[in-house]
Amino acid sequence: MSVMVGGFMVVGSPTTIIDAMVEEGTRVSKDELLFTLEEEDAKLQLEESKANLEALEARLRDARAGARTAELEEAKAAEEKALQAKEQMEKEFRRVQVLHEEGFASQQELEEMQLRYQNAKEQLSAAEAYRETVQEGPRDAELDALRSQVEQARTGVRLAQRMVDRTRIHSPAEGEVALLDVKEGELVGTETVAAVLIDQDHFQAHSILPESHVPHVQTGDDVHVTVPAVSEEVYEGMVVHIASLPPEADARGYPVEIDLDPALEEKVRVGMYVQVELILEESPDTLVVPRHAMTVHNGQQGVFSVPETGDEMEIQFLPVKTGLVEQGMVEIAEGLSRDQWIVVEGQELLEPGKQVNVMEMEDAR
């Protein structure tokens, strides 16, 4: 069973919902209890693990103290009991294997049964080792083996306790229950999404960054964000994550996550379409001219220029080196200064050296 919160998942075991503490629309805090699951099997496993640990600890104490006749009989009886338990668990494991191959048992159920079978084999090994220790008396190697088995049993107790803890599903984050897809008494599996929580106080825009732009964008970069469903106003955003892999093998873009302006977060809803404008390169305080003022003469791109004063002016062609182009304007990197006048209309009628009468001049430098 899964509880999804903005991409986070909390996974439990396939079991039955005993009690649901929330409903759709409920606001929950981090670590708040959402569901309780059927816990009987998990508690039985915990009790079994604790009993196994206590038995091993007792055997280790007895091994250190030496053997007695009654202890030897007890050891043999324990070994026989462990053997029967192992054989029974092996049959159960083989049965679940067949069910898994036929699609009637999940991978989780197979792994849990395999863990129980392994635990039964370890208990048999521990019983055999204990019986041999009682017969022969403790030796350093045997004592070390028992100590190791005690540590393994303690690990088993911790794992069993974890399974018990997982019968109580808590919210991994603060948010609102947007979707509740389970009911009390309903059997849920490992692939079931029980609930979806939405953090209404913090939204992100998810987009795909074209591969050609990836080298020019870094986490922390500012972007411009527009949500047409909200308004045409442009808000600020910030790139917080760029994925290392594309979503598909043949994709030509990489997922990118963008934190939104708090003023915009108050207005948006999950699933709204977002327009994101990335600033790939900037040239602050630069000289720009209208794109339609650009022309080509003798294979060179440039602009036609005229003197700032005089009645009859002689047209000059100024080759220029351009930079960025944006919104109909072209950056002039070289070849033109701020105090020069250029022709922005009628260039197709001009050529260098031609005399012209200037009818109108506008300071748009």
Secondary structure, DSSP 8 states (H G I E B T S, - for coil): -EEEETTEEEE--SEEEEEE---TT-EE-TT-EEEEE--HHHHHHHHHHHHHHHHHHHHHHHHHH---HHHHHHHHHHHHHHHHHHHHHHHHHHHHHHHHHTTSS-HHHHHHHHHHHHHHHHHHHHHHHHHHHHHH---HHHHHHHHHHHHHHHHHHHHHHHHHHTTEEE-SSSEEEEEE---TT-EE-TT-EEEEEE-TT--EEEEEEETTTGGG--TT-EEEEE-TTT-S--EEEEEEEE-SS-SSTT-SEEEEEEEE-HHHHTT--TT---EEEE-----TT--EEEGGG-EEETTEEEEEEE-SS-SEEE-EEEE-EEEEEETTEEEEEES--TT-EE--S-GGG--TT-EEE--------
